[in-house]
Amino acid sequence: MVGVARLKTLIHPTAVIHADAQLHPTVRVGPYAVIGEKVKVGPETTIGAHVVLEGPTEIGARNQIFAGAAIGLESQDKKYDGALSWVKIGDDNRIREYVTINRATGAGEATTIGNGNLLMAYVHVAHNCAIEDAVVIANGVALAGHVHVESRAVIGGMVGIHQFVHIGRLAMLGGMSRIDRDVPPYMLVEGNPSRVRSLNLVGLKRSGIEATNLVSLKKAFRILYRSGLPINQALEELDLLTDNSYIQHLRRFLQLSLTEGRRGTIPGKKRIKDEECN
């Protein structure tokens, strides 16, 4: 048990904490933070000055939530009718100044943040978003509703992402891009309108990818973005490549992007000679 004197050193006297909020004894709370009734915070999490946590919200262990962040406030979706929905955040995340993370829209639904992510200042995560693990989102990025970001993606500053878009694993999005369709795994995307520019070679090498798997992905990139084949034929060509987990995931992602209700994928950049012909 942590003594009363110890608790007083961890929770600033100006913080306003609802009596029914559940804070682990090792949680630190800064000045003027406001923590609502249906909030649960796990061990060794730090809550900075002027942070607002409303609920239902569940936050795991060893998270750092910096000054002015607002987490768990109700969805900004016009369809939101006051239903009981959630924000659920895992462990070891860094949520920087003035980040906003909204609850989901529908009853029993959740906006989810996984483990080990970095959300830099002024990031907005809208209702029903799902961010997996080890994702880096730079300053001023706005994720509209129902955006799904797979693990180890990197999103550059001031990027705007359309609702229902999926961002693939280990993708890299250049700063100030407009993302209105799905971004395939392992690709580098940039621009307005955005285009797939190349493989995310730096990210892949940093991830420790084996040389044989990188060769397969380079072949897949040429099939998808340099062959001129329609996407269905390109997917058939992918089936002929050496099978590994990277190619399997890429193929599965692209096939799902073609299903009804999905937004399709960001196209590749045209070759210079093709642009000159238009």
C-alpha positions in Angstrom: 0.0 0.0 0.0 1.1 3.5 -0.8 0.8 5.9 2.2 -1.2 9.1 2.1 1.9 11.3 2.3 3.2 9.5 -0.8 0.0 9.9 -2.7 0.0 13.7 -2.0 3.4 14.0 -3.7 2.1 12.2 -6.8 -1.2 14.1 -7.2 -1.0 17.9 -7.3 -3.4 19.6 -4.9 -5.0 21.7 -7.7 -6.0 18.6 -9.7 -9.7 17.8 -9.8 -10.3 14.1 -9.7 -13.8 12.5 -9.5 -14.2 10.2 -6.5 -15.1 7.3 -8.7 -12.1 7.6 -11.1 -9.7 4.6 -10.8 -6.1 5.7 -10.6 -3.3 3.2 -9.7 -1.4 4.5 -6.6 1.7 5.1 -8.8 -0.1 7.5 -11.2 1.3 11.1 -11.2 -1.1 13.9 -11.8 0.0 17.5 -12.6 -1.5 20.9 -11.7 -5.0 21.7 -12.8 -5.6 18.3 -14.5 -9.3 17.2 -14.6 -10.1 13.5 -14.4 -13.7 12.4 -14.8 -15.9 9.7 -13.3 -15.4 6.8 -15.7 -11.7 7.0 -16.1 -9.2 4.2 -15.3 -5.5 4.8 -15.4 -2.8 2.1 -15.0 0.5 2.1 -13.1 3.3 4.6 -13.6 1.4 6.7 -16.0 2.1 10.5 -15.9 -0.7 13.0 -16.5 0.6 16.5 -17.1 -0.7 19.9 -16.2 -4.2 20.9 -17.5 -4.8 17.5 -19.0 -8.5 16.6 -19.3 -9.6 12.9 -19.1 -13.2 12.1 -19.5 -14.8 8.7 -19.9 -15.4 6.0 -20.3 -11.6 5.9 -20.9 -9.1 3.2 -20.0 -5.4 4.0 -20.0 -2.7 1.4 -19.4 0.8 1.5 -17.8 3.7 3.8 -18.2 2.0 6.3 -20.5 3.2 9.9 -20.6 0.4 12.4 -21.2 1.7 15.9 -21.6 0.2 19.3 -20.8 -3.2 20.2 -22.3 -4.1 16.9 -23.9 -7.8 16.1 -24.0 -8.7 12.4 -24.0 -12.1 10.7 -23.9 -14.4 13.6 -24.7 -17.4 12.7 -26.7 -17.3 12.1 -30.5 -17.6 15.1 -32.8 -19.6 13.0 -35.2 -23.0 14.6 -35.8 -24.6 11.1 -35.5 -23.4 10.8 -31.9 -26.5 10.5 -29.7 -24.8 10.2 -26.2 -24.3 6.4 -26.4 -21.8 4.8 -24.0 -18.6 4.5 -26.0 -14.9 4.3 -25.1 -11.3 5.4 -25.6 -8.9 2.5 -24.8 -5.1 3.2 -24.7 -2.4 0.6 -24.1 1.0 0.9 -22.5 4.2 3.0 -23.0 2.6 5.7 -25.2 3.8 9.3 -25.4 0.9 11.7 -26.0 2.3 15.1 -26.3 0.9 18.6 -25.8 -2.7 19.4 -26.8 -3.4 16.0 -28.4 -7.1 15.3 -28.7 -8.5 11.7 -28.7 -12.3 11.4 -29.0 -14.5 8.5 -27.9 -16.2 6.3 -30.5 -19.7 7.1 -31.9 -21.7 3.9 -31.4 -22.7 2.2 -28.2 -20.0 -0.2 -27.0 -17.6 1.0 -29.7 -14.0 2.2 -28.9 -11.3 4.5 -30.3 -8.2 2.5 -29.6 -4.5 3.3 -29.2 -2.1 0.3 -28.9 1.4 0.2 -27.3 4.6 2.3 -27.7 3.2 5.0 -29.9 4.3 8.6 -30.2 1.6 11.2 -30.9 3.3 14.6 -31.2 1.7 18.0 -30.3 -1.7 18.9 -31.6 -2.5 15.5 -33.2 -6.2 14.9 -33.5 -7.5 11.3 -33.3 -11.2 11.2 -34.2 -14.0 8.7 -33.2 -13.5 5.0 -33.9 -9.9 5.3 -35.0 -7.5 2.4 -34.4 -3.8 3.0 -34.0 -1.8 -0.2 -33.5 1.8 -0.3 -32.1 5.0 1.7 -32.5 3.4 4.3 -34.7 4.9 7.8 -35.0 2.5 10.7 -35.8 4.1 14.1 -36.1 2.8 17.5 -35.1 -0.6 18.7 -36.3 -1.8 15.5 -38.0 -5.6 15.1 -38.2 -7.1 11.6 -38.4 -10.8 11.7 -39.4 -13.2 9.0 -38.1 -12.6 5.3 -38.5 -9.0 5.7 -39.7 -6.9 2.5 -39.0 -3.1 2.9 -38.7 -1.1 -0.3 -38.7 2.0 -0.9 -36.6 5.3 1.0 -37.2 3.8 3.5 -39.7 5.2 7.0 -39.7 3.0 10.0 -40.5 4.7 13.3 -41.2 3.6 16.7 -39.9 0.3 18.4 -40.9 -1.0 15.4 -42.8 -4.8 15.2 -43.2 -6.3 11.7 -43.4 -9.8 11.1 -44.8 -12.3 9.1 -42.8 -12.3 5.3 -43.2 -8.8 5.3 -44.7 -6.3 2.5 -43.7 -2.6 3.1 -43.4 -0.5 0.0 -43.9 2.3 -1.4 -41.7 5.7 0.4 -42.0 4.3 3.0 -44.4 5.8 6.5 -44.5 3.6 9.5 -45.2 5.4 12.7 -46.2 4.5 16.0 -44.4 1.6 18.1 -45.5 0.1 15.3 -47.7 -3.6 14.8 -48.2 -4.5 11.1 -47.8 -7.9 10.3 -49.3 -7.4 6.6 -50.0 -5.7 3.6 -48.4 -1.9 3.6 -48.2 -0.4 0.2 -48.9 2.1 -1.3 -46.4 5.8 -0.6 -46.8 5.3 2.3 -49.2 6.4 6.0 -49.1 3.5 8.3 -50.0 3.7 12.1 -50.4 1.9 14.9 -52.1 -1.4 16.7 -52.7 -2.8 14.7 -54.5 -0.8 12.0 -52.8 1.1 9.4 -54.8 3.1 6.3 -53.9 6.7 7.4 -54.6 8.8 4.4 -53.7 9.2 1.7 -51.1 9.9 3.0 -47.6 13.4 1.7 -47.8 14.7 3.5 -44.7 11.9 2.3 -42.5 12.2 -1.3 -43.8 15.9 -1.4 -43.2 15.6 0.0 -39.7 13.0 -2.7 -39.0 15.6 -5.3 -39.6 14.1 -6.8 -42.8 16.1 -9.7 -44.3 17.7 -9.0 -47.7 15.7 -11.7 -49.5 12.4 -10.2 -48.2 13.5 -6.8 -49.3 14.3 -8.1 -52.8 10.7 -9.5 -53.0 9.2 -6.2 -52.0 11.2 -4.4 -54.6 9.8 -6.8 -57.2 6.3 -6.2 -55.8 6.7 -2.5 -56.1 7.8 -2.7 -59.8 4.8 -4.9 -60.5 2.3 -2.6 -58.7 3.7 0.8 -59.8 5.9 0.4 -62.8 4.4 -2.4 -64.9 1.2 -0.5 -66.0 -0.9 -3.6 -65.1 -4.4 -3.1 -63.8 -4.6 -3.9 -60.1 -6.3 -7.3 -60.5 -3.6 -8.5 -62.9 -0.9 -7.0 -60.7 -2.2 -9.0 -57.7 -2.0 -12.2 -59.8 1.6 -11.4 -60.5 2.2 -10.9 -56.8 1.1 -14.5 -56.3 4.1 -15.6 -58.4 6.6 -14.0 -56.1 8.6 -15.8 -53.4 6.1 -16.2 -50.5 6.9 -14.5 -47.3 5.0 -12.6 -44.5 5.7 -9.2 -46.2 4.2 -10.2 -49.5 1.3 -12.0 -47.9 0.4 -8.9 -45.8 0.8 -6.6 -48.8 -1.4 -8.8 -51.0 -4.1 -9.2 -48.3 -4.1 -5.4 -47.7 -4.6 -4.6 -51.4 -7.3 -7.2 -51.8 -9.2 -5.8 -48.9 -8.9 -2.3 -50.3 -10.8 -3.4 -53.4 -13.8 -4.6 -51.4 -17.0 -2.7 -51.3 -17.1 0.1 -48.8 -13.3 0.7 -48.9 -11.8 3.7 -50.5 -9.3 2.0 -52.8 -5.5 2.7 -52.7 -3.3 5.7 -53.4 -2.1 5.4 -57.0 1.6 5.4 -58.0 3.4 8.3 -59.5 3.4 8.5 -63.3 6.7 8.3 -65.2 8.0 11.5 -66.6 7.5 10.3 -70.2 3.9 9.5 -69.4 3.3 12.9 -68.0 4.8 14.5 -71.1 2.3 12.7 -73.3 -0.8 14.2 -71.5 
